[in-house]
């Protein structure tokens, strides 16, 4: 009887542990020097789409990425996420609004295209910050021979 009771209690504890959501990471802190060092390590990781990214942390309702581009990014729409950019180095142009060209859903709530047609152009340089609400078409365009590195805080809409 005691053995059955212990097995039952253990089963309940295990089920409760499995049912718990994954705990978000704690405080995230990166010095300017650490971010610059991380950015330098990204260039060798460039893929066929001319970018590399590292996920810096995940806190449940939001997560942080560092992105390094050596060419134009795809055009994008996120149904459930706000993108908040902080440019670290380099230069580029942000296109927002308008319409995605050759739009395709790549996963639920995520649409990618080849470019943005009819959007607003904004110059990007170190220190610039940008808030891109959900459902807003956007694209980072990088001039030939240039690069851009920026942080993205992706915040899930309520």
PyMOL CGO cylinders between C-alpha atoms (Angstrom):
from pymol import cmd
from pymol.cgo import CYLINDER

trace = [
    CYLINDER, 0.00, 0.00, 0.00, 2.79, 2.45, 0.91, 0.3, 1, 1, 1, 1, 1, 1,
    CYLINDER, 2.79, 2.45, 0.91, 4.55, 1.59, -2.35, 0.3, 1, 1, 1, 1, 1, 1,
    CYLINDER, 4.55, 1.59, -2.35, 1.40, 2.35, -4.39, 0.3, 1, 1, 1, 1, 1, 1,
    CYLINDER, 1.40, 2.35, -4.39, 0.93, 5.63, -2.51, 0.3, 1, 1, 1, 1, 1, 1,
    CYLINDER, 0.93, 5.63, -2.51, 4.55, 6.64, -3.13, 0.3, 1, 1, 1, 1, 1, 1,
    CYLINDER, 4.55, 6.64, -3.13, 4.23, 5.74, -6.83, 0.3, 1, 1, 1, 1, 1, 1,
    CYLINDER, 4.23, 5.74, -6.83, 1.04, 7.81, -7.04, 0.3, 1, 1, 1, 1, 1, 1,
    CYLINDER, 1.04, 7.81, -7.04, 2.66, 10.82, -5.32, 0.3, 1, 1, 1, 1, 1, 1,
    CYLINDER, 2.66, 10.82, -5.32, 5.76, 10.51, -7.53, 0.3, 1, 1, 1, 1, 1, 1,
    CYLINDER, 5.76, 10.51, -7.53, 3.55, 10.31, -10.65, 0.3, 1, 1, 1, 1, 1, 1,
    CYLINDER, 3.55, 10.31, -10.65, 1.69, 13.47, -9.60, 0.3, 1, 1, 1, 1, 1, 1,
    CYLINDER, 1.69, 13.47, -9.60, 4.95, 15.31, -8.92, 0.3, 1, 1, 1, 1, 1, 1,
    CYLINDER, 4.95, 15.31, -8.92, 6.36, 14.24, -12.28, 0.3, 1, 1, 1, 1, 1, 1,
    CYLINDER, 6.36, 14.24, -12.28, 3.19, 15.26, -14.10, 0.3, 1, 1, 1, 1, 1, 1,
    CYLINDER, 3.19, 15.26, -14.10, 3.25, 18.66, -12.37, 0.3, 1, 1, 1, 1, 1, 1,
    CYLINDER, 3.25, 18.66, -12.37, 6.89, 19.18, -13.29, 0.3, 1, 1, 1, 1, 1, 1,
    CYLINDER, 6.89, 19.18, -13.29, 6.26, 18.29, -16.94, 0.3, 1, 1, 1, 1, 1, 1,
    CYLINDER, 6.26, 18.29, -16.94, 3.20, 20.54, -17.09, 0.3, 1, 1, 1, 1, 1, 1,
    CYLINDER, 3.20, 20.54, -17.09, 5.13, 23.61, -15.88, 0.3, 1, 1, 1, 1, 1, 1,
    CYLINDER, 5.13, 23.61, -15.88, 6.10, 26.08, -18.64, 0.3, 1, 1, 1, 1, 1, 1,
    CYLINDER, 6.10, 26.08, -18.64, 9.79, 26.43, -19.35, 0.3, 1, 1, 1, 1, 1, 1,
    CYLINDER, 9.79, 26.43, -19.35, 11.19, 29.10, -17.08, 0.3, 1, 1, 1, 1, 1, 1,
    CYLINDER, 11.19, 29.10, -17.08, 12.33, 32.21, -18.86, 0.3, 1, 1, 1, 1, 1, 1,
    CYLINDER, 12.33, 32.21, -18.86, 15.94, 33.26, -18.48, 0.3, 1, 1, 1, 1, 1, 1,
    CYLINDER, 15.94, 33.26, -18.48, 16.75, 35.76, -15.76, 0.3, 1, 1, 1, 1, 1, 1,
    CYLINDER, 16.75, 35.76, -15.76, 18.31, 39.18, -16.17, 0.3, 1, 1, 1, 1, 1, 1,
    CYLINDER, 18.31, 39.18, -16.17, 20.13, 39.64, -19.47, 0.3, 1, 1, 1, 1, 1, 1,
    CYLINDER, 20.13, 39.64, -19.47, 23.07, 42.02, -19.45, 0.3, 1, 1, 1, 1, 1, 1,
    CYLINDER, 23.07, 42.02, -19.45, 25.65, 42.64, -22.16, 0.3, 1, 1, 1, 1, 1, 1,
    CYLINDER, 25.65, 42.64, -22.16, 28.31, 45.35, -22.06, 0.3, 1, 1, 1, 1, 1, 1,
    CYLINDER, 28.31, 45.35, -22.06, 29.02, 47.40, -25.16, 0.3, 1, 1, 1, 1, 1, 1,
    CYLINDER, 29.02, 47.40, -25.16, 32.37, 45.58, -25.45, 0.3, 1, 1, 1, 1, 1, 1,
    CYLINDER, 32.37, 45.58, -25.45, 30.64, 42.18, -25.29, 0.3, 1, 1, 1, 1, 1, 1,
    CYLINDER, 30.64, 42.18, -25.29, 28.17, 43.16, -28.02, 0.3, 1, 1, 1, 1, 1, 1,
    CYLINDER, 28.17, 43.16, -28.02, 30.97, 44.43, -30.25, 0.3, 1, 1, 1, 1, 1, 1,
    CYLINDER, 30.97, 44.43, -30.25, 32.96, 41.20, -29.73, 0.3, 1, 1, 1, 1, 1, 1,
    CYLINDER, 32.96, 41.20, -29.73, 29.86, 39.11, -30.51, 0.3, 1, 1, 1, 1, 1, 1,
    CYLINDER, 29.86, 39.11, -30.51, 29.22, 41.14, -33.68, 0.3, 1, 1, 1, 1, 1, 1,
    CYLINDER, 29.22, 41.14, -33.68, 32.78, 40.52, -34.92, 0.3, 1, 1, 1, 1, 1, 1,
    CYLINDER, 32.78, 40.52, -34.92, 32.25, 36.77, -34.54, 0.3, 1, 1, 1, 1, 1, 1,
    CYLINDER, 32.25, 36.77, -34.54, 29.15, 36.86, -36.76, 0.3, 1, 1, 1, 1, 1, 1,
    CYLINDER, 29.15, 36.86, -36.76, 30.75, 37.67, -40.13, 0.3, 1, 1, 1, 1, 1, 1,
    CYLINDER, 30.75, 37.67, -40.13, 32.13, 34.13, -40.63, 0.3, 1, 1, 1, 1, 1, 1,
    CYLINDER, 32.13, 34.13, -40.63, 28.63, 32.75, -39.95, 0.3, 1, 1, 1, 1, 1, 1,
    CYLINDER, 28.63, 32.75, -39.95, 27.04, 34.53, -42.93, 0.3, 1, 1, 1, 1, 1, 1,
    CYLINDER, 27.04, 34.53, -42.93, 24.62, 32.25, -44.83, 0.3, 1, 1, 1, 1, 1, 1,
    CYLINDER, 24.62, 32.25, -44.83, 23.47, 32.20, -48.45, 0.3, 1, 1, 1, 1, 1, 1,
    CYLINDER, 23.47, 32.20, -48.45, 20.93, 34.94, -47.64, 0.3, 1, 1, 1, 1, 1, 1,
    CYLINDER, 20.93, 34.94, -47.64, 23.82, 37.24, -46.60, 0.3, 1, 1, 1, 1, 1, 1,
    CYLINDER, 23.82, 37.24, -46.60, 23.07, 37.33, -42.87, 0.3, 1, 1, 1, 1, 1, 1,
    CYLINDER, 23.07, 37.33, -42.87, 23.88, 35.69, -39.57, 0.3, 1, 1, 1, 1, 1, 1,
    CYLINDER, 23.88, 35.69, -39.57, 21.97, 35.87, -36.31, 0.3, 1, 1, 1, 1, 1, 1,
    CYLINDER, 21.97, 35.87, -36.31, 22.47, 34.86, -32.71, 0.3, 1, 1, 1, 1, 1, 1,
    CYLINDER, 22.47, 34.86, -32.71, 19.68, 34.50, -30.18, 0.3, 1, 1, 1, 1, 1, 1,
    CYLINDER, 19.68, 34.50, -30.18, 20.88, 36.35, -27.08, 0.3, 1, 1, 1, 1, 1, 1,
    CYLINDER, 20.88, 36.35, -27.08, 18.11, 35.38, -24.68, 0.3, 1, 1, 1, 1, 1, 1,
    CYLINDER, 18.11, 35.38, -24.68, 14.48, 34.38, -24.22, 0.3, 1, 1, 1, 1, 1, 1,
    CYLINDER, 14.48, 34.38, -24.22, 12.19, 35.76, -21.53, 0.3, 1, 1, 1, 1, 1, 1,
    CYLINDER, 12.19, 35.76, -21.53, 8.84, 34.22, -22.41, 0.3, 1, 1, 1, 1, 1, 1,
    CYLINDER, 8.84, 34.22, -22.41, 6.96, 37.25, -23.76, 0.3, 1, 1, 1, 1, 1, 1,
    CYLINDER, 6.96, 37.25, -23.76, 9.99, 38.52, -25.69, 0.3, 1, 1, 1, 1, 1, 1,
    CYLINDER, 9.99, 38.52, -25.69, 13.42, 37.51, -26.94, 0.3, 1, 1, 1, 1, 1, 1,
    CYLINDER, 13.42, 37.51, -26.94, 16.57, 39.23, -28.21, 0.3, 1, 1, 1, 1, 1, 1,
    CYLINDER, 16.57, 39.23, -28.21, 18.58, 38.61, -31.37, 0.3, 1, 1, 1, 1, 1, 1,
    CYLINDER, 18.58, 38.61, -31.37, 21.75, 40.09, -32.82, 0.3, 1, 1, 1, 1, 1, 1,
    CYLINDER, 21.75, 40.09, -32.82, 21.68, 40.27, -36.63, 0.3, 1, 1, 1, 1, 1, 1,
    CYLINDER, 21.68, 40.27, -36.63, 24.58, 40.94, -39.00, 0.3, 1, 1, 1, 1, 1, 1,
    CYLINDER, 24.58, 40.94, -39.00, 23.73, 41.58, -42.68, 0.3, 1, 1, 1, 1, 1, 1,
    CYLINDER, 23.73, 41.58, -42.68, 25.99, 41.89, -45.70, 0.3, 1, 1, 1, 1, 1, 1,
    CYLINDER, 25.99, 41.89, -45.70, 23.12, 42.14, -48.16, 0.3, 1, 1, 1, 1, 1, 1,
    CYLINDER, 23.12, 42.14, -48.16, 19.40, 42.86, -48.30, 0.3, 1, 1, 1, 1, 1, 1,
    CYLINDER, 19.40, 42.86, -48.30, 17.15, 40.98, -45.91, 0.3, 1, 1, 1, 1, 1, 1,
    CYLINDER, 17.15, 40.98, -45.91, 13.87, 39.46, -47.00, 0.3, 1, 1, 1, 1, 1, 1,
    CYLINDER, 13.87, 39.46, -47.00, 10.73, 41.53, -46.68, 0.3, 1, 1, 1, 1, 1, 1,
    CYLINDER, 10.73, 41.53, -46.68, 8.73, 40.43, -43.65, 0.3, 1, 1, 1, 1, 1, 1,
    CYLINDER, 8.73, 40.43, -43.65, 5.45, 40.64, -41.77, 0.3, 1, 1, 1, 1, 1, 1,
    CYLINDER, 5.45, 40.64, -41.77, 5.04, 39.24, -38.25, 0.3, 1, 1, 1, 1, 1, 1,
    CYLINDER, 5.04, 39.24, -38.25, 1.42, 38.77, -37.16, 0.3, 1, 1, 1, 1, 1, 1,
    CYLINDER, 1.42, 38.77, -37.16, 2.16, 38.52, -33.44, 0.3, 1, 1, 1, 1, 1, 1,
    CYLINDER, 2.16, 38.52, -33.44, 5.51, 40.25, -32.82, 0.3, 1, 1, 1, 1, 1, 1,
    CYLINDER, 5.51, 40.25, -32.82, 6.72, 43.83, -32.54, 0.3, 1, 1, 1, 1, 1, 1,
    CYLINDER, 6.72, 43.83, -32.54, 10.34, 44.24, -33.70, 0.3, 1, 1, 1, 1, 1, 1,
    CYLINDER, 10.34, 44.24, -33.70, 12.41, 46.81, -31.81, 0.3, 1, 1, 1, 1, 1, 1,
    CYLINDER, 12.41, 46.81, -31.81, 15.78, 47.48, -33.50, 0.3, 1, 1, 1, 1, 1, 1,
    CYLINDER, 15.78, 47.48, -33.50, 18.90, 49.10, -32.07, 0.3, 1, 1, 1, 1, 1, 1,
    CYLINDER, 18.90, 49.10, -32.07, 21.58, 49.61, -34.73, 0.3, 1, 1, 1, 1, 1, 1,
    CYLINDER, 21.58, 49.61, -34.73, 25.06, 48.72, -33.46, 0.3, 1, 1, 1, 1, 1, 1,
    CYLINDER, 25.06, 48.72, -33.46, 27.27, 49.34, -36.52, 0.3, 1, 1, 1, 1, 1, 1,
    CYLINDER, 27.27, 49.34, -36.52, 27.22, 49.83, -40.27, 0.3, 1, 1, 1, 1, 1, 1,
    CYLINDER, 27.22, 49.83, -40.27, 24.48, 51.34, -42.37, 0.3, 1, 1, 1, 1, 1, 1,
    CYLINDER, 24.48, 51.34, -42.37, 21.36, 50.45, -44.27, 0.3, 1, 1, 1, 1, 1, 1,
    CYLINDER, 21.36, 50.45, -44.27, 17.87, 51.50, -45.19, 0.3, 1, 1, 1, 1, 1, 1,
    CYLINDER, 17.87, 51.50, -45.19, 14.68, 50.36, -43.49, 0.3, 1, 1, 1, 1, 1, 1,
    CYLINDER, 14.68, 50.36, -43.49, 11.57, 50.09, -45.65, 0.3, 1, 1, 1, 1, 1, 1,
    CYLINDER, 11.57, 50.09, -45.65, 8.26, 50.00, -43.76, 0.3, 1, 1, 1, 1, 1, 1,
    CYLINDER, 8.26, 50.00, -43.76, 4.66, 49.90, -44.92, 0.3, 1, 1, 1, 1, 1, 1,
    CYLINDER, 4.66, 49.90, -44.92, 3.67, 49.26, -48.50, 0.3, 1, 1, 1, 1, 1, 1,
    CYLINDER, 3.67, 49.26, -48.50, 3.25, 45.68, -49.73, 0.3, 1, 1, 1, 1, 1, 1,
    CYLINDER, 3.25, 45.68, -49.73, 5.44, 42.59, -49.79, 0.3, 1, 1, 1, 1, 1, 1,
    CYLINDER, 5.44, 42.59, -49.79, 6.46, 41.38, -53.25, 0.3, 1, 1, 1, 1, 1, 1,
    CYLINDER, 6.46, 41.38, -53.25, 6.15, 37.58, -53.80, 0.3, 1, 1, 1, 1, 1, 1,
    CYLINDER, 6.15, 37.58, -53.80, 4.78, 37.10, -50.26, 0.3, 1, 1, 1, 1, 1, 1,
    CYLINDER, 4.78, 37.10, -50.26, 4.66, 33.56, -48.85, 0.3, 1, 1, 1, 1, 1, 1,
    CYLINDER, 4.66, 33.56, -48.85, 3.74, 32.32, -45.39, 0.3, 1, 1, 1, 1, 1, 1,
    CYLINDER, 3.74, 32.32, -45.39, 6.86, 30.53, -44.11, 0.3, 1, 1, 1, 1, 1, 1,
    CYLINDER, 6.86, 30.53, -44.11, 5.26, 29.45, -40.83, 0.3, 1, 1, 1, 1, 1, 1,
    CYLINDER, 5.26, 29.45, -40.83, 2.07, 30.42, -39.00, 0.3, 1, 1, 1, 1, 1, 1,
    CYLINDER, 2.07, 30.42, -39.00, 2.03, 34.20, -38.47, 0.3, 1, 1, 1, 1, 1, 1,
    CYLINDER, 2.03, 34.20, -38.47, 5.28, 34.76, -40.43, 0.3, 1, 1, 1, 1, 1, 1,
    CYLINDER, 5.28, 34.76, -40.43, 5.24, 36.04, -44.01, 0.3, 1, 1, 1, 1, 1, 1,
    CYLINDER, 5.24, 36.04, -44.01, 8.35, 36.63, -46.16, 0.3, 1, 1, 1, 1, 1, 1,
    CYLINDER, 8.35, 36.63, -46.16, 8.79, 38.21, -49.57, 0.3, 1, 1, 1, 1, 1, 1,
    CYLINDER, 8.79, 38.21, -49.57, 11.52, 39.42, -51.89, 0.3, 1, 1, 1, 1, 1, 1,
    CYLINDER, 11.52, 39.42, -51.89, 11.05, 43.16, -51.32, 0.3, 1, 1, 1, 1, 1, 1,
    CYLINDER, 11.05, 43.16, -51.32, 8.71, 45.93, -50.14, 0.3, 1, 1, 1, 1, 1, 1,
    CYLINDER, 8.71, 45.93, -50.14, 6.88, 47.97, -52.77, 0.3, 1, 1, 1, 1, 1, 1,
    CYLINDER, 6.88, 47.97, -52.77, 5.64, 51.45, -51.87, 0.3, 1, 1, 1, 1, 1, 1,
    CYLINDER, 5.64, 51.45, -51.87, 7.04, 51.63, -48.35, 0.3, 1, 1, 1, 1, 1, 1,
    CYLINDER, 7.04, 51.63, -48.35, 8.62, 54.50, -46.44, 0.3, 1, 1, 1, 1, 1, 1,
    CYLINDER, 8.62, 54.50, -46.44, 12.44, 54.64, -46.51, 0.3, 1, 1, 1, 1, 1, 1,
    CYLINDER, 12.44, 54.64, -46.51, 14.46, 55.45, -43.40, 0.3, 1, 1, 1, 1, 1, 1,
    CYLINDER, 14.46, 55.45, -43.40, 18.24, 55.58, -43.12, 0.3, 1, 1, 1, 1, 1, 1,
    CYLINDER, 18.24, 55.58, -43.12, 19.78, 53.31, -40.45, 0.3, 1, 1, 1, 1, 1, 1,
    CYLINDER, 19.78, 53.31, -40.45, 23.05, 54.11, -38.69, 0.3, 1, 1, 1, 1, 1, 1,
    CYLINDER, 23.05, 54.11, -38.69, 24.64, 53.29, -35.30, 0.3, 1, 1, 1, 1, 1, 1,
    CYLINDER, 24.64, 53.29, -35.30, 22.51, 54.33, -32.35, 0.3, 1, 1, 1, 1, 1, 1,
    CYLINDER, 22.51, 54.33, -32.35, 19.25, 54.46, -34.32, 0.3, 1, 1, 1, 1, 1, 1,
    CYLINDER, 19.25, 54.46, -34.32, 16.27, 52.72, -32.73, 0.3, 1, 1, 1, 1, 1, 1,
    CYLINDER, 16.27, 52.72, -32.73, 13.11, 51.59, -34.48, 0.3, 1, 1, 1, 1, 1, 1,
    CYLINDER, 13.11, 51.59, -34.48, 9.77, 50.16, -33.33, 0.3, 1, 1, 1, 1, 1, 1,
    CYLINDER, 9.77, 50.16, -33.33, 7.95, 48.05, -35.96, 0.3, 1, 1, 1, 1, 1, 1,
    CYLINDER, 7.95, 48.05, -35.96, 4.44, 47.00, -34.83, 0.3, 1, 1, 1, 1, 1, 1,
    CYLINDER, 4.44, 47.00, -34.83, 2.91, 43.61, -35.71, 0.3, 1, 1, 1, 1, 1, 1,
    CYLINDER, 2.91, 43.61, -35.71, 1.45, 43.25, -39.23, 0.3, 1, 1, 1, 1, 1, 1,
    CYLINDER, 1.45, 43.25, -39.23, 3.77, 45.99, -40.61, 0.3, 1, 1, 1, 1, 1, 1,
    CYLINDER, 3.77, 45.99, -40.61, 5.63, 45.09, -43.82, 0.3, 1, 1, 1, 1, 1, 1,
    CYLINDER, 5.63, 45.09, -43.82, 9.35, 45.82, -43.43, 0.3, 1, 1, 1, 1, 1, 1,
    CYLINDER, 9.35, 45.82, -43.43, 12.77, 45.10, -44.94, 0.3, 1, 1, 1, 1, 1, 1,
    CYLINDER, 12.77, 45.10, -44.94, 16.37, 46.06, -44.22, 0.3, 1, 1, 1, 1, 1, 1,
    CYLINDER, 16.37, 46.06, -44.22, 18.26, 46.99, -47.40, 0.3, 1, 1, 1, 1, 1, 1,
    CYLINDER, 18.26, 46.99, -47.40, 22.07, 47.04, -47.28, 0.3, 1, 1, 1, 1, 1, 1,
    CYLINDER, 22.07, 47.04, -47.28, 24.05, 48.95, -49.95, 0.3, 1, 1, 1, 1, 1, 1,
    CYLINDER, 24.05, 48.95, -49.95, 26.52, 46.89, -51.99, 0.3, 1, 1, 1, 1, 1, 1,
    CYLINDER, 26.52, 46.89, -51.99, 29.82, 46.51, -50.16, 0.3, 1, 1, 1, 1, 1, 1,
    CYLINDER, 29.82, 46.51, -50.16, 28.34, 47.66, -46.82, 0.3, 1, 1, 1, 1, 1, 1,
    CYLINDER, 28.34, 47.66, -46.82, 27.23, 45.81, -43.68, 0.3, 1, 1, 1, 1, 1, 1,
    CYLINDER, 27.23, 45.81, -43.68, 24.87, 46.45, -40.79, 0.3, 1, 1, 1, 1, 1, 1,
    CYLINDER, 24.87, 46.45, -40.79, 24.66, 44.89, -37.33, 0.3, 1, 1, 1, 1, 1, 1,
    CYLINDER, 24.66, 44.89, -37.33, 21.66, 45.46, -35.08, 0.3, 1, 1, 1, 1, 1, 1,
    CYLINDER, 21.66, 45.46, -35.08, 19.88, 44.07, -32.06, 0.3, 1, 1, 1, 1, 1, 1,
    CYLINDER, 19.88, 44.07, -32.06, 16.24, 43.04, -32.32, 0.3, 1, 1, 1, 1, 1, 1,
    CYLINDER, 16.24, 43.04, -32.32, 13.98, 42.75, -29.33, 0.3, 1, 1, 1, 1, 1, 1,
    CYLINDER, 13.98, 42.75, -29.33, 10.97, 40.72, -30.48, 0.3, 1, 1, 1, 1, 1, 1,
    CYLINDER, 10.97, 40.72, -30.48, 7.96, 41.35, -28.23, 0.3, 1, 1, 1, 1, 1, 1,
    CYLINDER, 7.96, 41.35, -28.23, 4.86, 39.19, -28.50, 0.3, 1, 1, 1, 1, 1, 1,
    CYLINDER, 4.86, 39.19, -28.50, 1.65, 41.22, -28.89, 0.3, 1, 1, 1, 1, 1, 1,
    CYLINDER, 1.65, 41.22, -28.89, -1.05, 40.69, -26.28, 0.3, 1, 1, 1, 1, 1, 1,
]
cmd.load_cgo(trace, "trace")
